[in-house]
Amino acid sequence: MPSFRHLSRVVSMQTLFEYSIRKNSDPRKILKYNLKVFANKVEDISFLEQLIFGVIENREKIDDKIKKYAPEWPIEKLALVERIILEIGLFELLYTDDTPHAVIINEAVEIGKKYGDENSNKFINGVLSTASKKIKKK
């Protein structure tokens, strides 16, 4: 997959993070601001919107999957950035079919390395790898 999607994933993570901490906020306004910050660097706005609004619309189902694939970690105890990276990764694994699972997992791990704590990438890799195996079996 083209590497330009990496920035879309990062911007979607940042938008969802702000949306999650600002109660009653409008995700479209947050996205509009983030797109101004990144100017013309985001090449695939439709993919970015798919991630953001797909996670928002399916958050309950996605969070149920996080609970299923990481049962030893209560979702409310996860760091918000890790939770959002997992939500984006699980959204892609569950609801899209144009990106190989290995690429989705690698992208999430790389974002976790940059924005999470020092062990985020291992946790994200474990949860998404488990989810990928279960999803492929269906």
C-alpha positions as CSV (number, residue, x, y, z in Angstrom):
1,M,0.0,0.0,0.0
2,P,1.2,3.5,-0.7
3,S,3.1,5.1,2.2
4,F,0.9,8.2,2.0
5,R,-1.7,6.3,4.0
6,H,0.6,6.5,7.0
7,L,0.0,10.2,7.5
8,S,-3.8,9.5,7.1
9,R,-3.6,7.0,10.0
10,V,-1.6,9.5,12.1
11,V,-4.1,12.3,11.5
12,S,-7.0,10.0,12.2
13,M,-5.4,9.0,15.5
14,Q,-4.9,12.6,16.4
15,T,-8.4,13.6,15.4
16,L,-9.9,10.6,17.3
17,F,-7.8,11.4,20.3
18,E,-9.0,15.0,20.5
19,Y,-12.6,13.9,19.8
20,S,-12.4,11.4,22.7
21,I,-11.2,14.0,25.2
22,R,-13.4,16.8,24.2
23,K,-17.0,15.8,25.1
24,N,-19.7,16.9,22.7
25,S,-17.2,18.0,20.1
26,D,-17.7,17.8,16.4
27,P,-15.2,15.4,14.8
28,R,-15.6,17.2,11.4
29,K,-14.4,20.5,12.9
30,I,-11.5,18.7,14.5
31,L,-10.6,17.0,11.3
32,K,-10.9,20.3,9.4
33,Y,-8.4,21.9,11.8
34,N,-6.0,19.0,11.5
35,L,-6.2,19.1,7.7
36,K,-5.2,22.8,7.9
37,V,-2.2,21.9,10.1
38,F,-1.0,19.2,7.6
39,A,-1.9,21.4,4.6
40,N,-1.6,19.5,1.4
41,K,0.4,16.5,2.8
42,V,-2.7,14.2,3.3
43,E,-3.2,12.7,-0.2
44,D,-6.2,10.5,0.5
45,I,-8.8,12.4,2.5
46,S,-11.5,9.8,1.8
47,F,-9.4,7.1,3.5
48,L,-8.8,9.4,6.4
49,E,-12.5,10.1,6.8
50,Q,-13.3,6.4,6.4
51,L,-11.0,5.7,9.4
52,I,-12.3,8.4,11.6
53,F,-16.0,8.0,11.0
54,G,-15.7,4.2,10.7
55,V,-14.2,4.1,14.2
56,I,-16.8,6.5,15.6
57,E,-19.7,4.6,14.1
58,N,-18.4,1.1,15.1
59,R,-16.7,2.0,18.3
60,E,-18.8,-0.2,20.5
61,K,-18.2,-3.3,18.4
62,I,-14.5,-2.5,18.0
63,D,-14.1,-1.9,21.7
64,D,-15.8,-5.3,22.3
65,K,-13.1,-6.8,20.1
66,I,-10.4,-5.1,22.1
67,K,-11.9,-6.6,25.3
68,K,-11.9,-10.0,23.6
69,Y,-8.4,-9.9,22.3
70,A,-6.8,-8.2,25.4
71,P,-8.9,-9.6,28.3
72,E,-6.2,-9.0,30.8
73,W,-6.3,-5.2,30.1
74,P,-9.6,-3.5,31.0
75,I,-10.3,-1.1,28.2
76,E,-10.9,1.8,30.5
77,K,-7.4,1.3,31.9
78,L,-5.7,1.5,28.5
79,A,-3.8,4.7,27.7
80,L,-6.1,6.6,25.4
81,V,-3.5,6.8,22.6
82,E,-3.1,3.0,22.6
83,R,-6.8,2.4,22.7
84,I,-7.3,4.7,19.6
85,I,-4.4,3.1,17.7
86,L,-6.1,-0.3,18.4
87,E,-9.5,1.0,17.4
88,I,-8.1,2.2,14.0
89,G,-6.2,-1.0,13.5
90,L,-9.2,-3.2,14.3
91,F,-11.5,-1.0,12.2
92,E,-9.2,-1.7,9.2
93,L,-8.9,-5.4,10.0
94,L,-12.7,-5.8,10.4
95,Y,-14.2,-3.4,7.9
96,T,-11.7,-2.9,5.0
97,D,-10.2,-5.3,2.6
98,D,-7.8,-3.3,0.5
99,T,-4.8,-3.5,2.8
100,P,-3.0,-6.7,3.9
101,H,-3.3,-7.4,7.6
102,A,0.5,-7.4,8.0
103,V,0.6,-3.8,6.7
104,I,-2.2,-2.7,9.0
105,I,-0.5,-4.2,12.0
106,N,2.9,-2.7,11.1
107,E,1.4,0.7,10.6
108,A,-0.3,0.6,14.0
109,V,2.9,-0.6,15.6
110,E,4.9,2.2,14.1
111,I,2.4,4.8,15.3
112,G,2.5,3.2,18.7
113,K,6.3,3.5,18.8
114,K,6.1,7.2,18.0
115,Y,3.1,8.2,20.1
116,G,2.7,5.6,22.8
117,D,4.9,4.6,25.7
118,E,7.9,2.4,25.3
119,N,5.9,-0.9,25.4
120,S,2.9,0.3,23.3
121,N,4.2,-1.2,20.1
122,K,4.5,-4.7,21.7
123,F,1.0,-4.6,23.2
124,I,-0.5,-3.2,19.9
125,N,1.3,-5.9,17.9
126,G,0.0,-8.7,20.2
127,V,-3.6,-7.5,20.2
128,L,-3.8,-6.9,16.4
129,S,-1.9,-10.1,15.5
130,T,-4.3,-12.1,17.6
131,A,-7.3,-10.3,16.1
132,S,-5.9,-10.8,12.6
133,K,-5.6,-14.6,13.1
134,K,-9.2,-14.8,14.4
135,I,-10.6,-12.6,11.6
136,K,-8.9,-14.6,8.8
137,K,-10.4,-17.8,10.1
138,K,-13.9,-16.6,9.6
